[in-house]
């Protein structure tokens, strides 16, 4: 039995405690200052306030002021905060981690720098704590389904393959399957970009809803019986086209940053993109934009919702613009991403450049 300490008791951090506990490990779940009610409920009732599944017995819950106790003797630390909690984790939690104990990161995102470079969170943390080996998780995994022990396949990445395999061996189960890799850039860039592109694919959902509403009063019984006629349902051709374009652009960005572009079409890229499109805040964001609403109105409707897609879109688009000025890349290779950035940051009207999509004539 090993001791696994999870810092961050939100949805995914808490869900990670389930395979850990199922493998017989001692799990210590530590809340951030935003998780106080979750930890209090776990301590008093054994019930998580936001993750709708039964938490395994024996999990020890700690408020953050008791984090030092929770870290004593730990064999693995899991960073379970969202991308908006990275600065807090780096300032408050990272200095307290025991030297030599590997850390596994569930956080998705990229840091942008003034020179146009993009940095993964494992690299960022390693710069601050070179005495710790960092790994990260990427792939199609929602906290709800992991909590329900559904079949799940993800990648664990670390520049030290032994660390990725160590974390895998602690956490793999009959339902939680893990592929280790040393390609940190390929995995981390893919899983970050998928948030931006899930918003892009979801544009077609909003466009379809508007078309359905416009057609509703025009449809006759006769027309509705014609093969291939409008049926009032979601339209999958445009979604599929946007999905394919997303994979093309993700591959180009991953290669630009030095990762294996094939991962953009694999588990951490296309796989994670697929699951993200089917629900949650990113789908809602893209759908509202696809309905033609300006981003200022969308923000009002989604007030209080963490929009990681907006952050990664803005950062990556700005990095590409900086590199384009140095003639290191052509923005024409990223028509979908640049339009998403324009929708968010320039209040541009929805106008997808379908004729610019695809791979024909574009060199990698």
TORKOL-4160 file (C-alpha; in steps of 0.2 Angstrom, whole numbers, padded with zeros to 4 digits, m for minus):
364
<pt num="1" X="0000" Y="0000" Z="0000"/>
<pt num="2" X="0006" Y="0017" Z="m0004"/>
<pt num="3" X="0001" Y="0035" Z="0002"/>
<pt num="4" X="m0006" Y="0046" Z="m0012"/>
<pt num="5" X="m0010" Y="0064" Z="m0007"/>
<pt num="6" X="m0021" Y="0074" Z="m0019"/>
<pt num="7" X="m0021" Y="0093" Z="m0017"/>
<pt num="8" X="m0037" Y="0100" Z="m0024"/>
<pt num="9" X="m0054" Y="0092" Z="m0020"/>
<pt num="10" X="m0064" Y="0098" Z="m0035"/>
<pt num="11" X="m0071" Y="0086" Z="m0047"/>
<pt num="12" X="m0056" Y="0078" Z="m0056"/>
<pt num="13" X="m0045" Y="0079" Z="m0041"/>
<pt num="14" X="m0058" Y="0070" Z="m0031"/>
<pt num="15" X="m0061" Y="0057" Z="m0045"/>
<pt num="16" X="m0043" Y="0052" Z="m0045"/>
<pt num="17" X="m0045" Y="0046" Z="m0027"/>
<pt num="18" X="m0057" Y="0033" Z="m0033"/>
<pt num="19" X="m0044" Y="0022" Z="m0043"/>
<pt num="20" X="m0031" Y="0025" Z="m0030"/>
<pt num="21" X="m0043" Y="0019" Z="m0016"/>
<pt num="22" X="m0049" Y="0004" Z="m0026"/>
<pt num="23" X="m0030" Y="m0001" Z="m0027"/>
<pt num="24" X="m0029" Y="m0001" Z="m0009"/>
<pt num="25" X="m0019" Y="0014" Z="m0007"/>
<pt num="26" X="m0021" Y="0027" Z="0008"/>
<pt num="27" X="m0029" Y="0042" Z="0000"/>
<pt num="28" X="m0027" Y="0060" Z="0008"/>
<pt num="29" X="m0038" Y="0073" Z="m0001"/>
<pt num="30" X="m0033" Y="0091" Z="0003"/>
<pt num="31" X="m0045" Y="0105" Z="m0002"/>
<pt num="32" X="m0039" Y="0122" Z="m0008"/>
<pt num="33" X="m0047" Y="0138" Z="0000"/>
<pt num="34" X="m0061" Y="0136" Z="m0012"/>
<pt num="35" X="m0065" Y="0118" Z="m0007"/>
<pt num="36" X="m0069" Y="0121" Z="0011"/>
<pt num="37" X="m0087" Y="0115" Z="0010"/>
<pt num="38" X="m0082" Y="0100" Z="0001"/>
<pt num="39" X="m0069" Y="0095" Z="0014"/>
<pt num="40" X="m0081" Y="0099" Z="0028"/>
<pt num="41" X="m0094" Y="0088" Z="0020"/>
<pt num="42" X="m0082" Y="0074" Z="0017"/>
<pt num="43" X="m0076" Y="0075" Z="0035"/>
<pt num="44" X="m0093" Y="0075" Z="0043"/>
<pt num="45" X="m0103" Y="0065" Z="0031"/>
<pt num="46" X="m0092" Y="0056" Z="0019"/>
<pt num="47" X="m0101" Y="0064" Z="0005"/>
<pt num="48" X="m0094" Y="0075" Z="m0009"/>
<pt num="49" X="m0104" Y="0090" Z="m0012"/>
<pt num="50" X="m0102" Y="0091" Z="m0031"/>
<pt num="51" X="m0096" Y="0074" Z="m0037"/>
<pt num="52" X="m0111" Y="0063" Z="m0039"/>
<pt num="53" X="m0104" Y="0047" Z="m0034"/>
<pt num="54" X="m0101" Y="0037" Z="m0018"/>
<pt num="55" X="m0083" Y="0041" Z="m0012"/>
<pt num="56" X="m0073" Y="0026" Z="m0006"/>
<pt num="57" X="m0072" Y="0023" Z="0013"/>
<pt num="58" X="m0056" Y="0027" Z="0021"/>
<pt num="59" X="m0052" Y="0043" Z="0011"/>
<pt num="60" X="m0044" Y="0056" Z="0023"/>
<pt num="61" X="m0050" Y="0074" Z="0020"/>
<pt num="62" X="m0039" Y="0088" Z="0025"/>
<pt num="63" X="m0042" Y="0107" Z="0024"/>
<pt num="64" X="m0027" Y="0116" Z="0017"/>
<pt num="65" X="m0020" Y="0122" Z="0033"/>
<pt num="66" X="m0016" Y="0104" Z="0037"/>
<pt num="67" X="m0008" Y="0100" Z="0021"/>
<pt num="68" X="0009" Y="0097" Z="0029"/>
<pt num="69" X="0001" Y="0082" Z="0039"/>
<pt num="70" X="m0007" Y="0076" Z="0023"/>
<pt num="71" X="0010" Y="0076" Z="0014"/>
<pt num="72" X="0020" Y="0066" Z="0027"/>
<pt num="73" X="0026" Y="0050" Z="0020"/>
<pt num="74" X="0017" Y="0052" Z="0003"/>
<pt num="75" X="0023" Y="0041" Z="m0011"/>
<pt num="76" X="0014" Y="0052" Z="m0025"/>
<pt num="77" X="0007" Y="0069" Z="m0025"/>
<pt num="78" X="m0008" Y="0073" Z="m0037"/>
<pt num="79" X="m0011" Y="0091" Z="m0042"/>
<pt num="80" X="m0029" Y="0092" Z="m0044"/>
<pt num="81" X="m0032" Y="0111" Z="m0047"/>
<pt num="82" X="m0040" Y="0119" Z="m0063"/>
<pt num="83" X="m0029" Y="0130" Z="m0074"/>
<pt num="84" X="m0035" Y="0145" Z="m0065"/>
<pt num="85" X="m0028" Y="0138" Z="m0049"/>
<pt num="86" X="m0010" Y="0135" Z="m0056"/>
<pt num="87" X="m0003" Y="0151" Z="m0049"/>
<pt num="88" X="m0011" Y="0148" Z="m0032"/>
<pt num="89" X="m0004" Y="0130" Z="m0032"/>
<pt num="90" X="0014" Y="0136" Z="m0037"/>
<pt num="91" X="0014" Y="0149" Z="m0024"/>
<pt num="92" X="0006" Y="0140" Z="m0009"/>
<pt num="93" X="0007" Y="0121" Z="m0012"/>
<pt num="94" X="0022" Y="0118" Z="m0023"/>
<pt num="95" X="0035" Y="0124" Z="m0010"/>
<pt num="96" X="0028" Y="0112" Z="0003"/>
<pt num="97" X="0030" Y="0096" Z="m0008"/>
<pt num="98" X="0043" Y="0084" Z="m0001"/>
<pt num="99" X="0059" Y="0083" Z="m0012"/>
<pt num="100" X="0060" Y="0068" Z="m0022"/>
<pt num="101" X="0042" Y="0063" Z="m0022"/>
<pt num="102" X="0035" Y="0063" Z="m0039"/>
<pt num="103" X="0020" Y="0074" Z="m0043"/>
<pt num="104" X="0006" Y="0070" Z="m0056"/>
<pt num="105" X="m0003" Y="0084" Z="m0063"/>
<pt num="106" X="m0022" Y="0084" Z="m0069"/>
<pt num="107" X="m0022" Y="0102" Z="m0074"/>
<pt num="108" X="m0025" Y="0106" Z="m0092"/>
<pt num="109" X="m0018" Y="0122" Z="m0100"/>
<pt num="110" X="m0003" Y="0132" Z="m0107"/>
<pt num="111" X="0007" Y="0147" Z="m0101"/>
<pt num="112" X="0010" Y="0160" Z="m0114"/>
<pt num="113" X="0026" Y="0171" Z="m0114"/>
<pt num="114" X="0031" Y="0187" Z="m0122"/>
<pt num="115" X="0042" Y="0179" Z="m0135"/>
<pt num="116" X="0028" Y="0168" Z="m0142"/>
<pt num="117" X="0033" Y="0152" Z="m0133"/>
<pt num="118" X="0020" Y="0141" Z="m0124"/>
<pt num="119" X="0025" Y="0132" Z="m0108"/>
<pt num="120" X="0016" Y="0116" Z="m0101"/>
<pt num="121" X="0012" Y="0116" Z="m0083"/>
<pt num="122" X="0024" Y="0101" Z="m0079"/>
<pt num="123" X="0038" Y="0111" Z="m0087"/>
<pt num="124" X="0033" Y="0127" Z="m0077"/>
<pt num="125" X="0032" Y="0117" Z="m0060"/>
<pt num="126" X="0049" Y="0109" Z="m0064"/>
<pt num="127" X="0057" Y="0126" Z="m0066"/>
<pt num="128" X="0052" Y="0130" Z="m0049"/>
<pt num="129" X="0055" Y="0113" Z="m0041"/>
<pt num="130" X="0069" Y="0104" Z="m0050"/>
<pt num="131" X="0071" Y="0092" Z="m0036"/>
<pt num="132" X="0054" Y="0084" Z="m0041"/>
<pt num="133" X="0049" Y="0074" Z="m0056"/>
<pt num="134" X="0033" Y="0079" Z="m0063"/>
<pt num="135" X="0021" Y="0069" Z="m0074"/>
<pt num="136" X="0004" Y="0074" Z="m0081"/>
<pt num="137" X="m0012" Y="0066" Z="m0087"/>
<pt num="138" X="m0020" Y="0068" Z="m0104"/>
<pt num="139" X="m0035" Y="0060" Z="m0112"/>
<pt num="140" X="m0054" Y="0058" Z="m0113"/>
<pt num="141" X="m0059" Y="0057" Z="m0095"/>
<pt num="142" X="m0073" Y="0066" Z="m0086"/>
<pt num="143" X="m0073" Y="0066" Z="m0068"/>
<pt num="144" X="m0091" Y="0059" Z="m0067"/>
<pt num="145" X="m0087" Y="0044" Z="m0078"/>
<pt num="146" X="m0071" Y="0040" Z="m0069"/>
<pt num="147" X="m0081" Y="0041" Z="m0053"/>
<pt num="148" X="m0093" Y="0029" Z="m0060"/>
<pt num="149" X="m0079" Y="0017" Z="m0065"/>
<pt num="150" X="m0082" Y="0017" Z="m0083"/>
<pt num="151" X="m0069" Y="0011" Z="m0095"/>
<pt num="152" X="m0057" Y="0025" Z="m0098"/>
<pt num="153" X="m0041" Y="0027" Z="m0108"/>
<pt num="154" X="m0028" Y="0041" Z="m0104"/>
<pt num="155" X="m0010" Y="0045" Z="m0106"/>
<pt num="156" X="0003" Y="0048" Z="m0092"/>
<pt num="157" X="0017" Y="0059" Z="m0099"/>
<pt num="158" X="0034" Y="0063" Z="m0091"/>
<pt num="159" X="0051" Y="0067" Z="m0097"/>
<pt num="160" X="0056" Y="0053" Z="m0085"/>
<pt num="161" X="0047" Y="0037" Z="m0092"/>
<pt num="162" X="0050" Y="0028" Z="m0076"/>
<pt num="163" X="0040" Y="0042" Z="m0067"/>
<pt num="164" X="0025" Y="0040" Z="m0079"/>
<pt num="165" X="0026" Y="0021" Z="m0076"/>
<pt num="166" X="0027" Y="0023" Z="m0057"/>
<pt num="167" X="0011" Y="0033" Z="m0057"/>
<pt num="168" X="0003" Y="0021" Z="m0069"/>
<pt num="169" X="0007" Y="0006" Z="m0059"/>
<pt num="170" X="m0001" Y="0015" Z="m0043"/>
<pt num="171" X="m0017" Y="0020" Z="m0052"/>
<pt num="172" X="m0021" Y="0008" Z="m0066"/>
<pt num="173" X="m0037" Y="m0003" Z="m0063"/>
<pt num="174" X="m0048" Y="m0014" Z="m0073"/>
<pt num="175" X="m0057" Y="0001" Z="m0079"/>
<pt num="176" X="m0044" Y="0015" Z="m0079"/>
<pt num="177" X="m0031" Y="0011" Z="m0092"/>
<pt num="178" X="m0015" Y="0021" Z="m0094"/>
<pt num="179" X="m0002" Y="0023" Z="m0108"/>
<pt num="180" X="0015" Y="0030" Z="m0103"/>
<pt num="181" X="0025" Y="0042" Z="m0114"/>
<pt num="182" X="0039" Y="0054" Z="m0113"/>
<pt num="183" X="0031" Y="0066" Z="m0125"/>
<pt num="184" X="0025" Y="0080" Z="m0112"/>
<pt num="185" X="0023" Y="0093" Z="m0126"/>
<pt num="186" X="0013" Y="0082" Z="m0137"/>
<pt num="187" X="0001" Y="0076" Z="m0123"/>
<pt num="188" X="0000" Y="0093" Z="m0114"/>
<pt num="189" X="m0003" Y="0104" Z="m0129"/>
<pt num="190" X="m0016" Y="0092" Z="m0136"/>
<pt num="191" X="m0026" Y="0091" Z="m0120"/>
<pt num="192" X="m0025" Y="0110" Z="m0118"/>
<pt num="193" X="m0029" Y="0114" Z="m0137"/>
<pt num="194" X="m0044" Y="0102" Z="m0136"/>
<pt num="195" X="m0054" Y="0115" Z="m0125"/>
<pt num="196" X="m0052" Y="0128" Z="m0138"/>
<pt num="197" X="m0057" Y="0117" Z="m0153"/>
<pt num="198" X="m0071" Y="0109" Z="m0143"/>
<pt num="199" X="m0078" Y="0127" Z="m0143"/>
<pt num="200" X="m0075" Y="0128" Z="m0162"/>
<pt num="201" X="m0084" Y="0111" Z="m0166"/>
<pt num="202" X="m0099" Y="0117" Z="m0155"/>
<pt num="203" X="m0101" Y="0132" Z="m0165"/>
<pt num="204" X="m0110" Y="0120" Z="m0178"/>
<pt num="205" X="m0122" Y="0115" Z="m0164"/>
<pt num="206" X="m0128" Y="0133" Z="m0161"/>
<pt num="207" X="m0129" Y="0136" Z="m0180"/>
<pt num="208" X="m0140" Y="0121" Z="m0181"/>
<pt num="209" X="m0151" Y="0126" Z="m0168"/>
<pt num="210" X="m0154" Y="0143" Z="m0176"/>
<pt num="211" X="m0158" Y="0135" Z="m0193"/>
<pt num="212" X="m0170" Y="0123" Z="m0185"/>
<pt num="213" X="m0179" Y="0138" Z="m0177"/>
<pt num="214" X="m0180" Y="0147" Z="m0194"/>
<pt num="215" X="m0186" Y="0131" Z="m0203"/>
<pt num="216" X="m0199" Y="0126" Z="m0190"/>
<pt num="217" X="m0213" Y="0138" Z="m0197"/>
<pt num="218" X="m0209" Y="0134" Z="m0215"/>
<pt num="219" X="m0209" Y="0115" Z="m0215"/>
<pt num="220" X="m0224" Y="0106" Z="m0222"/>
<pt num="221" X="m0229" Y="0088" Z="m0220"/>
<pt num="222" X="m0225" Y="0084" Z="m0238"/>
<pt num="223" X="m0207" Y="0092" Z="m0236"/>
<pt num="224" X="m0204" Y="0083" Z="m0220"/>
<pt num="225" X="m0206" Y="0066" Z="m0229"/>
<pt num="226" X="m0193" Y="0070" Z="m0242"/>
<pt num="227" X="m0178" Y="0059" Z="m0240"/>
<pt num="228" X="m0163" Y="0070" Z="m0234"/>
<pt num="229" X="m0175" Y="0084" Z="m0230"/>
<pt num="230" X="m0173" Y="0095" Z="m0214"/>
<pt num="231" X="m0178" Y="0084" Z="m0199"/>
<pt num="232" X="m0176" Y="0097" Z="m0185"/>
<pt num="233" X="m0161" Y="0088" Z="m0177"/>
<pt num="234" X="m0143" Y="0092" Z="m0175"/>
<pt num="235" X="m0133" Y="0093" Z="m0191"/>
<pt num="236" X="m0117" Y="0082" Z="m0191"/>
<pt num="237" X="m0109" Y="0087" Z="m0208"/>
<pt num="238" X="m0103" Y="0104" Z="m0201"/>
<pt num="239" X="m0098" Y="0097" Z="m0184"/>
<pt num="240" X="m0088" Y="0083" Z="m0193"/>
<pt num="241" X="m0079" Y="0096" Z="m0204"/>
<pt num="242" X="m0075" Y="0107" Z="m0189"/>
<pt num="243" X="m0069" Y="0092" Z="m0179"/>
<pt num="244" X="m0057" Y="0087" Z="m0194"/>
<pt num="245" X="m0051" Y="0105" Z="m0195"/>
<pt num="246" X="m0048" Y="0105" Z="m0177"/>
<pt num="247" X="m0037" Y="0089" Z="m0178"/>
<pt num="248" X="m0027" Y="0097" Z="m0192"/>
<pt num="249" X="m0024" Y="0113" Z="m0183"/>
<pt num="250" X="m0019" Y="0104" Z="m0167"/>
<pt num="251" X="m0007" Y="0093" Z="m0176"/>
<pt num="252" X="0001" Y="0109" Z="m0183"/>
<pt num="253" X="0003" Y="0117" Z="m0167"/>
<pt num="254" X="0010" Y="0102" Z="m0158"/>
<pt num="255" X="0023" Y="0100" Z="m0171"/>
<pt num="256" X="0027" Y="0118" Z="m0171"/>
<pt num="257" X="0030" Y="0117" Z="m0152"/>
<pt num="258" X="0041" Y="0101" Z="m0154"/>
<pt num="259" X="0029" Y="0088" Z="m0150"/>
<pt num="260" X="0023" Y="0072" Z="m0159"/>
<pt num="261" X="0009" Y="0079" Z="m0170"/>
<pt num="262" X="0002" Y="0061" Z="m0171"/>
<pt num="263" X="m0004" Y="0063" Z="m0153"/>
<pt num="264" X="m0016" Y="0077" Z="m0159"/>
<pt num="265" X="m0026" Y="0063" Z="m0168"/>
<pt num="266" X="m0025" Y="0051" Z="m0154"/>
<pt num="267" X="m0029" Y="0049" Z="m0136"/>
<pt num="268" X="m0025" Y="0066" Z="m0129"/>
<pt num="269" X="m0030" Y="0076" Z="m0144"/>
<pt num="270" X="m0045" Y="0069" Z="m0154"/>
<pt num="271" X="m0050" Y="0057" Z="m0140"/>
<pt num="272" X="m0051" Y="0071" Z="m0127"/>
<pt num="273" X="m0059" Y="0083" Z="m0140"/>
<pt num="274" X="m0073" Y="0070" Z="m0143"/>
<pt num="275" X="m0078" Y="0069" Z="m0125"/>
<pt num="276" X="m0077" Y="0087" Z="m0122"/>
<pt num="277" X="m0089" Y="0091" Z="m0136"/>
<pt num="278" X="m0103" Y="0081" Z="m0129"/>
<pt num="279" X="m0106" Y="0091" Z="m0113"/>
<pt num="280" X="m0102" Y="0104" Z="m0101"/>
<pt num="281" X="m0097" Y="0122" Z="m0101"/>
<pt num="282" X="m0086" Y="0122" Z="m0117"/>
<pt num="283" X="m0100" Y="0115" Z="m0127"/>
<pt num="284" X="m0112" Y="0128" Z="m0120"/>
<pt num="285" X="m0099" Y="0142" Z="m0124"/>
<pt num="286" X="m0097" Y="0136" Z="m0142"/>
<pt num="287" X="m0116" Y="0134" Z="m0145"/>
<pt num="288" X="m0120" Y="0151" Z="m0139"/>
<pt num="289" X="m0107" Y="0159" Z="m0150"/>
<pt num="290" X="m0113" Y="0148" Z="m0164"/>
<pt num="291" X="m0131" Y="0155" Z="m0162"/>
<pt num="292" X="m0123" Y="0172" Z="m0166"/>
<pt num="293" X="m0122" Y="0180" Z="m0149"/>
<pt num="294" X="m0108" Y="0192" Z="m0146"/>
<pt num="295" X="m0095" Y="0186" Z="m0133"/>
<pt num="296" X="m0100" Y="0200" Z="m0121"/>
<pt num="297" X="m0118" Y="0192" Z="m0120"/>
<pt num="298" X="m0111" Y="0175" Z="m0119"/>
<pt num="299" X="m0101" Y="0180" Z="m0104"/>
<pt num="300" X="m0116" Y="0186" Z="m0095"/>
<pt num="301" X="m0126" Y="0170" Z="m0098"/>
<pt num="302" X="m0111" Y="0160" Z="m0092"/>
<pt num="303" X="m0107" Y="0171" Z="m0077"/>
<pt num="304" X="m0097" Y="0161" Z="m0064"/>
<pt num="305" X="m0092" Y="0147" Z="m0075"/>
<pt num="306" X="m0074" Y="0143" Z="m0077"/>
<pt num="307" X="m0070" Y="0145" Z="m0096"/>
<pt num="308" X="m0053" Y="0137" Z="m0099"/>
<pt num="309" X="m0057" Y="0137" Z="m0118"/>
<pt num="310" X="m0056" Y="0156" Z="m0118"/>
<pt num="311" X="m0039" Y="0156" Z="m0109"/>
<pt num="312" X="m0031" Y="0144" Z="m0120"/>
<pt num="313" X="m0038" Y="0151" Z="m0136"/>
<pt num="314" X="m0032" Y="0168" Z="m0132"/>
<pt num="315" X="m0014" Y="0163" Z="m0126"/>
<pt num="316" X="m0011" Y="0151" Z="m0141"/>
<pt num="317" X="m0018" Y="0164" Z="m0154"/>
<pt num="318" X="m0007" Y="0178" Z="m0147"/>
<pt num="319" X="0008" Y="0166" Z="m0147"/>
<pt num="320" X="0005" Y="0162" Z="m0165"/>
<pt num="321" X="0004" Y="0180" Z="m0170"/>
<pt num="322" X="0020" Y="0184" Z="m0161"/>
<pt num="323" X="0029" Y="0170" Z="m0171"/>
<pt num="324" X="0020" Y="0175" Z="m0187"/>
<pt num="325" X="0028" Y="0192" Z="m0186"/>
<pt num="326" X="0045" Y="0183" Z="m0185"/>
<pt num="327" X="0039" Y="0173" Z="m0201"/>
<pt num="328" X="0041" Y="0157" Z="m0191"/>
<pt num="329" X="0023" Y="0152" Z="m0195"/>
<pt num="330" X="0009" Y="0157" Z="m0206"/>
<pt num="331" X="m0008" Y="0161" Z="m0198"/>
<pt num="332" X="m0017" Y="0155" Z="m0213"/>
<pt num="333" X="m0013" Y="0137" Z="m0207"/>
<pt num="334" X="m0025" Y="0141" Z="m0192"/>
<pt num="335" X="m0041" Y="0148" Z="m0199"/>
<pt num="336" X="m0052" Y="0141" Z="m0186"/>
<pt num="337" X="m0042" Y="0145" Z="m0171"/>
<pt num="338" X="m0039" Y="0163" Z="m0177"/>
<pt num="339" X="m0058" Y="0165" Z="m0180"/>
<pt num="340" X="m0062" Y="0159" Z="m0162"/>
<pt num="341" X="m0050" Y="0171" Z="m0155"/>
<pt num="342" X="m0058" Y="0185" Z="m0166"/>
<pt num="343" X="m0075" Y="0180" Z="m0159"/>
<pt num="344" X="m0069" Y="0181" Z="m0141"/>
<pt num="345" X="m0057" Y="0196" Z="m0141"/>
<pt num="346" X="m0063" Y="0206" Z="m0155"/>
<pt num="347" X="m0082" Y="0204" Z="m0155"/>
<pt num="348" X="m0081" Y="0198" Z="m0173"/>
<pt num="349" X="m0097" Y="0191" Z="m0181"/>
<pt num="350" X="m0098" Y="0173" Z="m0184"/>
<pt num="351" X="m0091" Y="0169" Z="m0202"/>
<pt num="352" X="m0082" Y="0152" Z="m0204"/>
<pt num="353" X="m0070" Y="0152" Z="m0218"/>
<pt num="354" X="m0075" Y="0135" Z="m0224"/>
<pt num="355" X="m0065" Y="0137" Z="m0241"/>
<pt num="356" X="m0049" Y="0139" Z="m0230"/>
<pt num="357" X="m0052" Y="0122" Z="m0221"/>
<pt num="358" X="m0043" Y="0106" Z="m0225"/>
<pt num="359" X="m0026" Y="0101" Z="m0229"/>
<pt num="360" X="m0025" Y="0103" Z="m0248"/>
<pt num="361" X="m0011" Y="0114" Z="m0253"/>
<pt num="362" X="m0005" Y="0116" Z="m0235"/>
<pt num="363" X="0012" Y="0110" Z="m0231"/>
<pt num="364" X="0016" Y="0105" Z="m0213"/>
